[in-house]
Amino acid sequence: MLATMDAQGHRRWLEPTLTKGVWWQRRLVIAWILIAVYAFVPFVEFDGLPLVQFDIPARRLIFFGTILRPTDTILLALFTLIIFVSIFWLTAIYGRAWCGWMCPQTIYLEYVYRPLQVLLVGTRRPATPRSGAAWRYPLLGLLYIVVSAHLSNTFIAWFVGAQPLTSWIFKSPTEHPVAFTTFLLMTAAILFQFGYFREQLCSIVCPYGRFQSVLLDRFSLIVGYDAKRGEPRGKRGTTSGHCVDCSMCVRTCPAGIDIRRGLQMECVHCTQCIDACDRVMVTLRLPTGLIRYGSQENLELGTRSRWLRPRVVIYPLLLGVLITVFSTLLFMRTPIALTQLRIQDERVMMESTGEIRTPVRVRLDNRTSQSMRCEIAAVAPDLLVAEATVLLPAFGSADAEVIMRSEASAFAMGRRTAKLRVSDEHAHQLDAEVTLLGPMTLPPEKSGRFFDSQPQKTGGN
């Protein structure tokens, strides 16, 4: 049964008691650093571009001056693998450090929303206002809305950029209805999550807790209870165990679990139970560390954690290979990229001389911070009816269409490949292959006219 559910299946509301210990102070510093990163990175520019931007409308990812587009399939795949392998490596060594120390869900709930609640209306549910003033609830709701709206705007800035967002804020919503609707929906979702749903996101929605059985091993670092030292638990003097069954570790847990039951799916390794237990141990003049960071082997058998093991070696080696390949491909990228686009109802034309003319549509991407004037030509022996000139803005793209001339004998099974050469005034040059579609057969009666390049069905069953 989930910690957020009672025996009847109803939600059990959690209002954990905050314990400000050494680990909480460390998490506080990291939390506010990450909050600052989240809030300011979308507004920082590098080389004329946002530092990081997931530009979905323009179908591109901007990362520290590098633009990755959907056509950069290999680079995007490698980038994704690097992120996942890094998480696997981090989890294999430090357990669920992401959940308790870096996840936005944990950071904003424990260091923004819950402190506001404690400040205004207390920690119990139903909360008892400190002075009985009825204005505390409306003020808390207003603060939640303001913070949620700010987070919504910041979230949108990661996708559209700071400049468009700033201009939208000071304009009428009717001028940008899609963006304004997105803002309202995001604000409502954030308000629902941090004001109502809360820790249930970790235990019900997020799959990471369920993955930990695969990502962790018995030597991974976890937050655990030393049962050999703590059991049998009871009042001091009545048992030999150091655990006095004060339940402070349960009261302070934001996930609502009892860490003394062992490793559990809901535990996010936030270390609140460590601070709470250490405080009790200090008060009782007992050694701290009854609840501590350690591996399952260390907590159960008392052995030292073994850092050198296969997955801890394989993950960094694999990560090094991925980063090397990614960096090499990124360094070898040409300043100009060419992608062939499909032409709807593509048709070819046969001249009276037997020459085949095929339209080719391409998209050029400028990967530099300089605008450029590109010339599209054919690489011999291929020929163009006319060369094309395309103006590309910095980090921009443009479409162009050219017509290629071919001999009928060059086609095999209705298609052939040709080469286009793109050059600009900055001495950049790119040769790229394109596919030309042609007719399967060339009936004489269609000479001089456009006709479908796809094979025609003949009679018969």
C-alpha positions as CSV (number, residue, x, y, z in Angstrom):
1,M,0.0,0.0,0.0
2,L,1.3,3.5,-0.8
3,A,2.4,5.8,2.0
4,T,-0.1,8.4,0.7
5,M,-3.1,6.1,1.0
6,D,-4.9,4.8,4.1
7,A,-6.4,1.3,4.6
8,Q,-9.7,2.4,3.0
9,G,-8.0,3.7,-0.2
10,H,-8.4,7.3,0.7
11,R,-5.6,9.8,0.3
12,R,-3.5,10.4,3.4
13,W,-2.5,14.0,3.5
14,L,1.1,14.5,4.5
15,E,2.3,17.6,6.4
16,P,5.9,16.7,7.3
17,T,7.7,18.4,10.2
18,L,10.7,20.3,8.8
19,T,14.1,19.3,10.4
20,K,16.8,21.8,9.6
21,G,20.0,19.8,10.0
22,V,23.3,19.6,8.2
23,W,21.9,17.7,5.2
24,W,19.0,20.1,4.9
25,Q,21.4,23.1,4.8
26,R,23.4,21.4,2.0
27,R,20.2,20.7,0.0
28,L,19.1,24.3,0.5
29,V,22.3,25.7,-1.1
30,I,22.0,23.3,-4.1
31,A,18.2,24.0,-4.4
32,W,18.6,27.7,-4.7
33,I,21.5,27.4,-7.1
34,L,19.3,25.2,-9.4
35,I,16.3,27.6,-8.9
36,A,18.6,30.4,-10.1
37,V,19.7,28.3,-13.1
38,Y,16.1,27.5,-14.0
39,A,15.0,31.2,-13.7
40,F,17.9,32.9,-15.4
41,V,19.3,30.5,-18.1
42,P,16.5,31.2,-20.6
43,F,17.3,35.0,-20.4
44,V,21.1,34.5,-21.0
45,E,22.5,34.8,-24.5
46,F,25.6,33.2,-26.0
47,D,26.9,34.2,-29.5
48,G,23.6,35.9,-30.3
49,L,21.5,32.9,-29.3
50,P,19.8,31.8,-26.0
51,L,22.2,29.8,-23.9
52,V,19.7,26.8,-23.9
53,Q,16.4,26.7,-25.7
54,F,14.1,23.9,-26.8
55,D,12.7,25.8,-29.8
56,I,9.8,23.5,-30.8
57,P,8.1,26.0,-33.2
58,A,11.4,26.3,-35.2
59,R,12.2,22.6,-34.6
60,R,15.6,23.1,-33.2
61,L,17.6,22.6,-29.9
62,I,20.0,25.4,-29.0
63,F,22.7,24.3,-26.5
64,F,25.6,26.7,-25.7
65,G,25.8,28.1,-29.2
66,T,25.2,24.9,-31.0
67,I,21.9,24.3,-33.0
68,L,20.6,20.8,-33.4
69,R,17.8,20.3,-35.9
70,P,15.6,17.2,-36.6
71,T,18.0,16.5,-39.6
72,D,20.9,16.0,-37.1
73,T,19.5,12.6,-36.2
74,I,22.7,11.0,-35.0
75,L,23.7,14.0,-32.9
76,L,20.3,14.2,-31.3
77,A,20.4,10.5,-30.6
78,L,23.9,10.7,-29.1
79,F,22.9,13.7,-27.0
80,T,19.9,11.8,-25.6
81,L,22.1,8.7,-24.9
82,I,24.6,10.9,-23.0
83,I,21.9,12.2,-20.8
84,F,20.5,8.8,-20.0
85,V,23.8,7.1,-19.4
86,S,24.8,10.0,-17.1
87,I,21.7,9.4,-15.1
88,F,22.4,5.7,-14.9
89,W,25.9,6.3,-13.8
90,L,24.8,8.8,-11.2
91,T,22.2,6.4,-9.9
92,A,24.6,3.4,-9.7
93,I,26.9,5.4,-7.5
94,Y,24.7,7.9,-5.5
95,G,21.3,6.2,-5.7
96,R,18.4,8.6,-6.1
97,A,20.4,11.7,-5.8
98,W,18.4,13.2,-8.7
99,C,15.1,12.8,-6.9
100,G,16.1,14.2,-3.5
101,W,18.6,16.9,-4.6
102,M,18.0,18.1,-8.2
103,C,14.4,17.2,-9.3
104,P,12.3,20.4,-9.8
105,Q,9.4,18.7,-8.1
106,T,11.3,18.2,-4.9
107,I,13.1,21.5,-5.0
108,Y,10.0,23.7,-5.5
109,L,7.8,21.8,-3.2
110,E,10.2,21.6,-0.3
111,Y,11.9,25.0,-0.7
112,V,9.2,27.3,-2.1
113,Y,5.6,26.1,-1.8
114,R,5.7,24.2,1.5
115,P,7.7,27.0,3.3
116,L,5.0,29.5,2.2
117,Q,2.3,27.3,3.7
118,V,4.2,26.9,6.9
119,L,4.8,30.6,7.1
120,L,1.2,31.6,6.7
121,V,-1.1,28.7,7.9
122,G,1.0,26.2,9.7
123,T,1.7,22.6,8.9
124,R,-1.3,20.6,10.1
125,R,-4.3,19.7,7.9
126,P,-6.8,21.1,8.2
127,A,-4.3,23.8,8.9
128,T,-4.8,26.1,11.9
129,P,-4.0,29.7,11.2
130,R,-1.5,31.0,13.6
131,S,-3.6,33.9,14.9
132,G,-7.0,32.8,13.5
133,A,-6.9,35.5,10.9
134,A,-9.0,34.6,7.9
135,W,-6.8,36.6,5.5
136,R,-4.0,34.0,5.7
137,Y,-5.7,31.5,3.3
138,P,-6.5,34.0,0.5
139,L,-3.0,35.4,0.8
140,L,-1.5,31.9,0.6
141,G,-3.6,31.2,-2.5
142,L,-2.6,34.5,-4.1
143,L,1.1,33.8,-3.4
144,Y,0.7,30.3,-4.9
145,I,-0.9,31.8,-8.0
146,V,1.9,34.4,-8.4
147,V,4.7,31.8,-8.0
148,S,2.9,29.4,-10.4
149,A,2.5,32.1,-13.0
150,H,6.2,33.0,-12.7
151,L,7.2,29.4,-13.1
152,S,4.8,29.1,-16.1
153,N,6.4,32.1,-17.8
154,T,9.9,30.8,-17.1
155,F,8.9,27.4,-18.5
156,I,7.6,29.0,-21.7
157,A,10.8,31.0,-22.0
158,W,12.8,27.8,-22.3
159,F,10.8,27.0,-25.5
160,V,10.2,30.4,-27.1
161,G,13.0,32.5,-25.8
162,A,13.2,35.5,-23.5
163,Q,12.6,38.3,-26.1
164,P,9.3,37.0,-27.5
165,L,8.0,36.2,-24.0
166,T,8.9,39.7,-22.7
167,S,7.0,41.3,-25.6
168,W,4.0,39.1,-25.0
169,I,3.8,40.0,-21.3
170,F,3.2,43.6,-22.1
171,K,0.8,43.1,-25.0
172,S,-2.8,42.2,-25.1
173,P,-3.5,38.4,-24.9
174,T,-5.6,38.7,-28.1
175,E,-2.4,39.4,-30.0
176,H,-0.9,36.0,-29.0
177,P,-3.8,33.7,-28.0
178,V,-1.9,30.5,-28.3
179,A,0.9,31.6,-26.0
180,F,-1.5,33.1,-23.5
181,T,-3.6,29.9,-23.5
182,T,-0.4,27.9,-22.9
183,F,0.5,30.2,-20.1
184,L,-2.9,29.7,-18.4
185,L,-2.9,25.9,-18.8
186,M,0.7,25.7,-17.4
187,T,-0.1,28.0,-14.5
188,A,-3.2,25.8,-13.7
189,A,-1.1,22.6,-14.0
190,I,1.7,23.9,-11.7
191,L,-0.8,25.2,-9.2
192,F,-2.6,21.9,-9.1
193,Q,0.6,20.0,-8.8
194,F,2.2,22.0,-6.0
195,G,-0.9,23.0,-4.3
196,Y,-2.9,19.7,-4.3
197,F,-1.2,16.7,-5.9
198,R,2.2,17.2,-4.4
199,E,4.1,14.0,-3.4
200,Q,1.7,11.8,-5.3
201,L,3.5,12.7,-8.5
202,C,6.6,10.8,-7.2
203,S,4.7,7.8,-6.0
204,I,2.0,7.4,-8.7
205,V,3.1,9.3,-11.8
206,C,6.9,9.3,-12.0
207,P,8.4,6.0,-13.1
208,Y,11.8,6.6,-11.7
209,G,11.0,5.0,-8.3
210,R,10.0,1.8,-10.2
211,F,13.2,1.9,-12.2
212,Q,15.4,1.9,-9.1
213,S,15.3,-1.9,-8.8
214,V,17.1,-2.0,-12.2
215,L,19.3,1.1,-11.8
216,L,20.5,0.3,-8.2
217,D,22.6,-2.5,-6.9
218,R,23.5,-3.6,-3.4
219,F,26.5,-1.3,-3.4
220,S,24.7,1.9,-4.6
221,L,24.6,4.7,-2.1
222,I,21.1,5.0,-0.4
223,V,19.6,6.5,2.6
224,G,19.0,3.6,5.0
225,Y,18.4,2.5,8.6
226,D,21.0,0.5,10.5
227,A,18.8,-2.3,11.8
228,K,21.7,-4.1,13.4
229,R,22.3,-1.1,15.7
230,G,18.8,0.1,16.1
231,E,16.9,-3.1,16.8
232,P,15.1,-4.1,19.0
233,R,13.7,-0.6,19.2
234,G,11.9,0.9,22.3
235,K,12.3,3.4,25.1
236,R,15.9,4.0,26.1
237,G,16.9,1.6,28.9
238,T,14.2,-1.0,28.1
239,T,15.9,-2.4,25.0
240,S,19.5,-2.8,23.7
241,G,18.7,-1.1,20.4
242,H,19.6,2.6,19.8
243,C,16.2,3.4,18.1
244,V,13.9,4.8,20.7
245,D,10.9,4.6,18.4
246,C,10.3,8.3,18.5
247,S,9.0,8.2,14.9
248,M,10.7,11.5,14.1
249,C,12.0,9.9,10.9
250,V,8.4,9.2,9.9
251,R,7.1,12.6,10.8
252,T,9.7,14.5,8.9
253,C,9.5,12.4,5.7
254,P,8.0,14.3,2.8
255,A,7.1,10.9,1.2
256,G,5.3,9.6,4.3
257,I,7.3,6.4,4.6
258,D,9.0,4.6,7.5
259,I,12.7,4.3,6.5
260,R,13.1,1.6,9.1
261,R,11.2,-0.8,6.8
262,G,14.1,-0.8,4.3
263,L,14.5,0.5,0.8
264,Q,11.1,1.6,-0.6
265,M,9.9,2.9,-4.0
266,E,8.5,6.2,-2.5
267,C,11.8,7.2,-0.9
268,V,13.5,10.1,-2.7
269,H,16.6,10.1,-0.5
270,C,16.0,13.7,0.7
271,T,18.0,13.0,3.9
272,Q,15.3,14.6,6.2
273,C,15.2,11.4,8.2
274,I,19.0,11.6,8.7
275,D,18.8,15.1,10.1
276,A,15.9,14.1,12.4
277,C,17.5,11.0,13.7
278,D,20.9,12.6,14.2
279,R,19.2,15.3,16.3
280,V,17.6,12.7,18.5
281,M,20.9,10.8,18.8
282,V,22.7,14.0,19.9
283,T,20.0,14.7,22.5
284,L,20.4,11.1,23.9
285,R,24.2,11.3,23.7
286,L,24.4,8.4,21.3
287,P,26.5,8.1,18.2
288,T,24.9,9.6,15.1
289,G,24.4,7.7,11.9
290,L,21.6,5.3,12.9
291,I,20.0,6.5,9.7
292,R,22.7,7.4,7.2
293,Y,24.0,7.2,3.7
294,G,25.3,3.8,2.9
295,S,24.9,0.8,0.7
296,Q,22.6,-2.1,1.4
297,E,25.7,-4.3,2.0
298,N,27.0,-1.7,4.4
299,L,23.7,-1.4,6.3
300,E,22.9,-5.0,6.5
301,L,26.3,-6.7,6.9
302,G,28.4,-3.9,8.2
303,T,30.9,-4.2,5.3
304,R,32.5,-1.3,3.5
305,S,30.8,-0.1,0.3
306,R,32.5,-1.4,-2.8
307,W,33.0,1.5,-5.2
308,L,34.8,-0.4,-8.0
309,R,32.3,-2.8,-9.7
310,P,31.3,-3.6,-13.3
311,R,28.5,-1.0,-13.9
312,V,30.5,1.8,-12.3
313,V,33.3,1.1,-14.8
314,I,31.1,0.3,-17.8
315,Y,28.9,3.4,-17.6
316,P,31.8,6.0,-17.6
317,L,33.6,4.1,-20.4
318,L,30.4,4.1,-22.5
319,L,29.8,7.8,-21.6
320,G,33.3,8.6,-22.7
321,V,32.8,6.9,-26.1
322,L,29.5,8.7,-26.6
323,I,30.9,12.1,-25.7
324,T,33.9,11.5,-28.0
325,V,31.8,10.5,-30.9
326,F,29.4,13.3,-30.3
327,S,32.2,15.9,-30.1
328,T,33.9,14.5,-33.2
329,L,30.7,14.7,-35.3
330,L,29.9,18.1,-33.9
331,F,33.4,19.4,-34.8
332,M,33.2,17.9,-38.3
333,R,29.8,19.5,-39.1
334,T,29.8,21.7,-42.1
335,P,28.6,25.3,-41.7
336,I,25.9,24.6,-44.3
337,A,23.4,21.7,-44.2
338,L,21.2,20.6,-47.1
339,T,18.1,18.5,-46.7
340,Q,16.0,17.3,-49.7
341,L,12.3,17.9,-49.3
342,R,9.5,16.1,-50.9
343,I,7.4,17.8,-53.6
344,Q,3.7,17.1,-53.5
345,D,2.5,15.6,-56.8
346,E,6.1,15.5,-58.0
347,R,6.3,15.3,-61.8
348,V,9.1,15.2,-64.3
349,M,9.2,16.5,-67.9
350,M,10.6,14.9,-71.0
351,E,11.8,17.2,-73.7
352,S,11.6,16.5,-77.4
353,T,15.3,15.8,-77.4
354,G,14.7,13.0,-74.9
355,E,16.2,15.0,-72.0
356,I,14.5,14.5,-68.6
357,R,13.9,17.5,-66.3
358,T,13.3,16.8,-62.6
359,P,12.3,19.4,-60.0
360,V,14.3,19.1,-56.7
361,R,13.3,21.0,-53.5
362,V,15.9,21.4,-50.8
363,R,16.2,23.2,-47.4
364,L,19.4,24.9,-46.6
365,D,20.4,25.5,-42.9
366,N,23.0,28.1,-41.8
367,R,24.8,26.8,-38.8
368,T,26.9,30.0,-38.3
369,S,26.3,33.4,-36.7
370,Q,26.9,35.1,-40.1
371,S,24.4,35.6,-42.8
372,M,25.4,34.1,-46.2
373,R,24.5,34.2,-49.8
374,C,24.5,30.6,-51.2
375,E,24.8,29.5,-54.8
376,I,23.3,26.0,-55.7
377,A,25.0,24.3,-58.6
378,A,25.2,20.8,-59.9
379,V,28.4,18.7,-59.7
380,A,29.4,17.4,-63.1
381,P,28.3,15.5,-65.0
382,D,24.9,16.6,-63.6
383,L,23.4,19.8,-64.9
384,L,20.9,22.4,-63.6
385,V,18.5,24.3,-65.9
386,A,19.5,27.4,-63.9
387,E,21.6,27.9,-60.8
388,A,19.7,29.1,-57.7
389,T,20.7,31.8,-55.2
390,V,19.5,31.6,-51.6
391,L,20.0,34.2,-48.8
392,L,20.4,32.5,-45.4
393,P,20.2,34.6,-42.2
394,A,22.4,33.8,-39.3
395,F,21.4,30.4,-37.7
396,G,18.5,30.5,-40.2
397,S,17.1,28.3,-43.0
398,A,15.5,28.7,-46.3
399,D,13.9,26.5,-49.0
400,A,14.8,26.5,-52.7
401,E,13.7,24.6,-55.8
402,V,15.9,23.8,-58.8
403,I,15.4,21.7,-61.9
404,M,18.0,19.1,-62.9
405,R,18.6,17.9,-66.4
406,S,19.3,14.2,-67.0
407,E,19.6,11.7,-69.8
408,A,16.9,9.2,-69.9
409,S,19.4,6.4,-69.8
410,A,20.6,7.6,-66.4
411,F,17.5,6.4,-64.6
412,A,17.2,2.9,-63.3
413,M,13.8,1.7,-62.0
414,G,12.5,5.2,-62.1
415,R,15.2,6.9,-60.0
416,R,18.8,8.1,-59.9
417,T,21.1,10.0,-57.6
418,A,22.8,13.3,-58.4
419,K,25.0,15.8,-56.5
420,L,24.4,19.4,-55.7
421,R,27.1,21.8,-54.6
422,V,26.3,24.7,-52.3
423,S,28.9,27.5,-51.9
424,D,28.9,30.9,-50.4
425,E,31.0,34.1,-50.2
426,H,32.8,32.8,-47.0
427,A,34.4,30.0,-49.0
428,H,32.2,27.4,-47.4
429,Q,31.3,24.5,-49.7
430,L,29.0,21.5,-49.4
431,D,28.4,18.6,-51.8
432,A,25.2,16.6,-51.1
433,E,23.5,13.8,-52.8
434,V,19.8,14.1,-53.9
435,T,17.5,11.6,-55.3
436,L,15.8,12.2,-58.7
437,L,12.6,10.5,-59.6
438,G,12.0,9.6,-63.2
439,P,9.6,7.6,-65.3
440,M,9.8,3.9,-65.4
441,T,9.1,4.1,-69.2
442,L,9.1,7.0,-71.6
443,P,6.1,6.8,-74.0
444,P,6.7,8.9,-77.1
445,E,3.3,10.5,-76.9
446,K,4.2,12.2,-73.6
447,S,7.3,13.9,-74.9
448,G,7.4,17.7,-74.1
449,R,4.7,17.4,-71.3
450,F,4.8,16.8,-67.6
451,F,3.7,13.4,-66.5
452,D,3.6,11.3,-63.4
453,S,6.9,9.8,-62.4
454,Q,5.3,6.8,-60.7
455,P,4.9,3.6,-62.8
456,Q,1.5,3.2,-64.4
457,K,-0.5,0.0,-64.0
458,T,-1.2,-1.9,-67.1
459,G,-4.3,-3.9,-67.9
460,G,-4.8,-7.5,-66.9
461,N,-5.5,-9.3,-63.6
